[in-house]
């Protein structure tokens, strides 16, 4: 394995200040990871992400498989080179995107058959396909192919989904171990390889979540080599209290010395809470998607910049924010850009929201390092 996880400090509440060493770069945790689904964090160039302090971003197997194609990206030296991002990269397995194509997919023991949302053509993803695409992309962290359970889901449905997830995790691991050295990174990485994370599913059933976590850990103890663990299938419509309950149920069951990743969360106060509980990695499209619709996250609460009351407001979007947007532009100007349909609107709003999310994690890391985590 080419992943090293160093815990630098822990709080009484379980939060961990740590460092995740990956083949391309190190990542300070707890960390929020901006989502770059198709090889780009929407509306924001890579140099801006670097300025904001992003150390790792996400790419998505499903979208990059459909276009431009994983083999094309492999021939160009992998996703890092293709998108000019020399830092760490994590790829989703594509399982959640296939899950979202509920009217265009068919799930079987072998995998998932689906129709492309782009042109309707038929494709199939198996655990082996998903892992092969991720290795071709050259991600530092790959994810096992899983079956995401919708909310609400009857227990029988959650049990069947869990059974598939466990079977697919074993197949993902087997294919990964056989082919992980094929990442298109070049000789400069001296034989370092990606890492594979297992994903805990089980819907909103505590016993199923426990069973999944325990079985994944058993696989790892058998020498399968998970580099870390993710908790998936949350933020799919369940109440926040249930999300918190599932995370709290699973965290103690995961190995202390490996990173813990909660997928697809959340609002600013949520990511702060989860980090203080012991979650090391989080991602979500919320800050970028909300920005494109005019919703800004600030230290004074949420700001709908489309609101008429900001038409002549010369104050910065967030008076307590030091991001490039708040240091230069007014709420009135950001509202004008939204009203005028200017593309710059999405860029500036997104830069601020990402800065706000990344700033939360920077503050939590500092508090954990100082041993003074606020509750």
ABEGO torsion letter per residue (X at the ends): XABBBBBABBBAAGBBBBBBBBAABBBBOBBBBBBBAAGBBBGBBAAAAAAAGBABBBBBAAAAAAOAEAAAAAAAGEAAAAAGBABBBBBBAGAAAAAABAAABBBBAAEBBBBBAAAGBBBBBBAAAAAAAAAAAGBABBBBBBBBBBOBBBAAAAAAAAAAAAAAAAAAAAAAAAAAAABBAEAAAGGBBBBBBBBBBGEABAAAAAAAAAAAAAAAAAGAGBABBBBBGBGAGBBAAAAAAAAAAAAAABBAABBBBBBGOBBAAAAAAAAAAGBABBBBAAAAAAAAAGBBBBAAEBBBAABAAAAABABBABAABABAAAAABBAAAAAAAAAAGBAAAAAAAAAAAAAAAAAAAAAAAAAAAAGBBBX
